[in-house]
Amino acid sequence: MPVVNADAEAWNPLPGARGTAADYRAPMATTRIIIDTDPAMGSAGGDPEDSFAILLALNSPELTVEGLTVVQGNVPVDHGYANAVHLLDLLGRRDVPVLAGIERPLDPERRLQLAWLEQRGGLERLVPSATPPAGDPHAVDFLVQTVLENPGEIVLVTIGPLSNVARALEREPSLAEKIPRIVMMGGAATVPGNITPAAEFNIWADPEAAHRVFESGVPICMVGLDVCEQTHLNEDVVKRLEAAPSELARFVARAVGPWIELRRNVFGADDLHLYDSLAVAIAFRPDLVRSSEAFVAVETEGTHTAGATVSYLNPLLRAALTGREPNVDVALEVDRAGFEALFAERVIAPLEAPSVLGA
């Protein structure tokens, strides 16, 4: 069962955080973030949840969103770029840079992942296509430049496969010392995967990239299925948005409906999990989860286990079997009520308000 801040002093927050739930209710400096994302809200039948996470970030005064870097994953980059641009248009937030990034997994022989992207490229578009303006940097270049110009200040919130981040670290190895932390939606430590029995989708979609990021030395909080699948957005909330006064709310409802229908047909569920929104929330509310240090290895060789995040949570077994120090804080329990209240306040309420942009 989810833990709900019963013992604030016992919480183990992200690296560098101050430690108790009470601390995080005190005034804090704004956290500057880049969201690395594969948004599918706008591609019929695509997972819409990245866009909820973007809405949460833009509606949270604790965060400054320096840019959205689009990566292959839920949908190909051309879909994801257009979806991100359309969302920002509806929000009146085209001041936020959107940069197109890596279009394929790092390993060109990842045939299942390439077949996935080809299939997803055929999804019906609910938004106009968009092309990056001439002169816009590649997402990888944007990541490198922004972090180098602001060392120690830019937190990466990764809610898609890690292809862009891996390439950035490869291009500029000193980046690892200049990124204060990565809050990563990805992986599964103690529960099954959601794309294969072993792997969570974001890691499966580019295992080699994930391996490089986990081995980079950057402090990582892994917000995986262990906590994400404890969060819920019910269908009745989506139906309320259908009658909301704003174009943005009605677009969200239209985009989310097919995904809930898919989940109903495949999993027998009439809700969706708020995977990416939880990762964004943890970027400024680390008290929402209880985490544990672990050495996490990404499986890249297995025929049936590629993308598995093998998590050595027991320190004695970790030392005996790997000889490695912890490289990840693994989120294991979540204050579900606290998070869902935050989501309702920062995402659902603004969508239902008559004054929301996009009306």
N, C-alpha and C positions, 0 to 999 in steps of 0.2 A: 504493500500500500504506500502511496506517496506520503512523504514526510512534510509537515507544514510548520516549520520554524518552531517546533516545540522547545528546542534547546538551542537558542541562537549561538551561544558560545561554542557549541560543538561543530558548527558548520565549517567546512574546509573550502573556502572560496578559491577563486582563480589566483594565479601567481600575481603578487603585487597588490592584491586587494587588502582591505583593512580588517576584515575578519568577522563582524557580527551583523546580524540583520539590522540592528539599530543603526549601525554605521551607515548603511546604504540608504537610510531614510534621511540622513543629514545632507545639507547642501554639498554638492560635489562639482568639480570642474567638468566641463563638457568633454566627452570622449570623442576624438576624431576617428572615423572609421571609413574604410572602403568595403563595400559589399561586393563579393565575387559571387555571381549568381547565374542561374540558367532558367530564367522566368518563362513559364509556359502559360500564364494567364493571357489569353488572346489566341491560343491554338486549341481548337475544339478537342476536348478529351485529354488535354495536357494537365499535369498537376499544377494547380493555381497558387500553391502555397508560398512560393518565393515572393509573389507580389504582396501578399499579406505582410510578409516580413519587411518589405520595403516600406509599405504604409506605416508599419509600427515604428520603423527607424525615423521616418520623416516627421512623424507626429510626436516624437520623444525629444523634449528640449535637452535631455542629458546627452544627446548624440549630435554630432555634426557629420553629415554624410558627404565625404569628399568626392565620391564618385561611385558608379556602378560599373564593374567590369564583367562582361558577359562571356560565359564559357559554354562549350558543348555539354549536353547532359540530358535534361528532361526533353529538350528539343534542340535542333541544330542552332548554331549561333545566329543565322539570319532571322529565324523565328524569334529567338530570345531577345535580340537587339530591337526588333520592331515592337515586341511586347513591352519591353522596358520603356521605350520612347513613348508609346501610346499611354502607358500608365502615368508617366510624368506630364504628358500633355493634359490629361484629364485633371491632374492635381495642380496644374499651373506651376510646375517645378522644373522647367527646362533649364534652370540654372545649375542643376546637378548633372555633371558630365556622365555620358554613357559611352563606354568604349567596347568595341567588339574584340573578342580574343580568340583563343585556340579552338579550332574547329573539329579536331579529331583527338582520340587518345594518343598518348605519347608513343605507345607501341603500335606500329602500323599493322601488326598481325592480330590485333584484338578483333576478330571477325564478328563475334556476337555483339560487341559494343558498336561496331560499325554498322551492322545490320539493324540494330536498334535505331541508330540515328537516321538511317535511310528511311525506315518505316515512319518515324516521327516527322520527318520532313514532308510527308504526304498529308499531315493533318490539315483540316480546313482552317484557314486563317479567319479570325474574327476581327482583326485589326488591319489597317493598311500596312503594306510592306514599307520598309525604311532602309535607307542606305547611309552608312557613316559619311559625314561630310569629308570632302578632300582636305587633307591636312590633319585630320584627327589622328592622334597616336594610336598604335595598337594597345590593347589592354595590358599586355606584358610590359611594354615600354612605360605606360602610365603608372603601373605598380612600382616599377623600379625607380622612376624619376620622383614620384611623390614620396616614397619612403626615404630615398637618399636626401631629398631636400628637407625632410622633417624627421630626422633620426630620433627614434624612441617615442614618436608621437602618434603614429598611425596604426591603429588596431585593425587587423584584417578579420572580417566576419565572412567566412566562406560557407555558402549554402548551396553549392553545386560541386561537381567534380573539381579536383585540385590541379587541373592541367595548367591554368594560368599561373598559379602561385609557384608550382614546380619549375616552370620555365623561367619565371622571374628570378628564383633562387639560383637556378643554373646559370643564367646570364650574368648575375651580379652576386657572387657568393657572400660578399660583405653584408648583404641585405639581412641575413639571418641575425646579425648582431644589432640591427637597427629596427626590427619589428618587435615591439614590446610583447605582443601575444597574438595568437590566432584563436578566435572562437569559431569552432568548426562544427557545422552540422554534418555528421557522418559517423559511420561505424556502429558496431554493436559489440558490447563487451560480454554481457551475461545473458543475452536473448538471441533468438534466431535472426537471420537477415530478412530483408523484405523484397529482394530481387532474386536471390537464391537462398537456400536454407542457411548458407554460411555468411553471406555478404549483404551489407546495406548498399543501396543504389549508388550514392555519391562516390563511395570507395570502389565499388565494382566497375563503375563507368571508366575509371582510369587508375588501375591499381599501381602502375609504375609511378605515376605522379604522386599518389598518396604516400607511397613508400619514401620518395625523396623528401616530401614535406615532413613526415614523421621523423626522419633521420636528420633533419636540418639543424636541430638544436633550438629552434624557436619555441618559446613556451606555448603550449597548446592546451586548450580545453576542448575535449571531445564531447560534443553534445549529440549523443547517439540515440539509437532506438530504445535503449534502456529507459530514458526519460521521455523522449518525444512521443512514444506510443502511450504514455499516460495522459496526454493532452487531447482535447476534443473540441471540435466546432460542430454543433448539431445542425441538422438540415433545417430545423424550424427557424434558426437565425438567418440562414441563407434565404429562406422564403420571405422573411420580413424585408430583406433588402430589395426584393423584386418590386415592392410597393413603395420604396423610398423615393424621395423627390429628386434625387440627383442622378445625372447620367452616369457618374462614376459608380454609384451603388448598384444601379441596374446592370451596368457592364460586369461588375464583380459577380452578381447573382447569375447572370447569363453564362459566365465563364466557369463558375464553380459547379453548376448543376450537372453537366456531363461527367465531371470527375466523381461526384458523389454517386451518380448512377453506375459508373464503372466499378467503384468500390462495393456498391450493393451487389452487383453481379458476380464479382470475383471473390469478395471477402464476406459477403452477407452483412455489411455495415452500412448504416445510413448517416455517417458522419465522416469527418476527416480529421487527421492529426495535424497539429500545428508545429511541425518539425522546425522549419526555418525561422518562424517567429520566436520560438523559444530560444534559438541561438542568438538572435538579435537582442532579446530581452536580457540574456545573461551578459551581454557586452556591457550593460550598465546596471544590472541587478543580479550580480553573482550570488547573492544570498538566496535566490530562488532554487538553487540546487545544492545538494550535498555531493561532493566529489571525493575521489580517492586517487592517489598517485599510482601509476602503473607504467611498466614498459609495454608498449604496444607495437607489435610487428605487423606489417601488412603482407598478406600472402600474395605472391605474384606468380607462383609456379603451378599451383594446384589446378587440375582439370575442372574439379567441381567446387573448389574453395577459393578461387581467385577473388581478391578483394576482401577476404575475411580480415578482421582486425583482432589478432590474437593478443589478448590482454592478460598480462601477468600481474594480477592484482595482489597476490600473496607475496609479501617481500622475501620470505624465506625461499619459496619456490623460484621466484624471479632470480635471486642471487645464485641459487644452486644450478638452475637450468640455463640461464642466459648470461650471467655475470654482468648484466647491464643495469645502469641506473634508470630511474623512471624518466620517461620522456613526454608524458601526457598526464593531465588531470582528467580523469574519466568521470563524467557526471553520472551518478547512479540513482539518485532519488530527487524528486522535484516537488516543490510546493505548488501543487496543481491549482488549488483554489487561488493562491496569490497571483500566479501567472495568468490564469484565465480572467481574473478581475482586471489585471493590467491590459490584457488584450481587448477586453470589452470596452474599457475606457479609451484606449488609444486608437483602436481600429474600428470596432463596430459602432460605437456612439458617433464618431465623426461621420461615418458613412450614412448613418440614419438622420443626421442633422440637416435641416433645410438649407443651411448656409454653406454646406460643403461645396468645394470647387467642382466643376464639371456639371453643375446644374443646368 
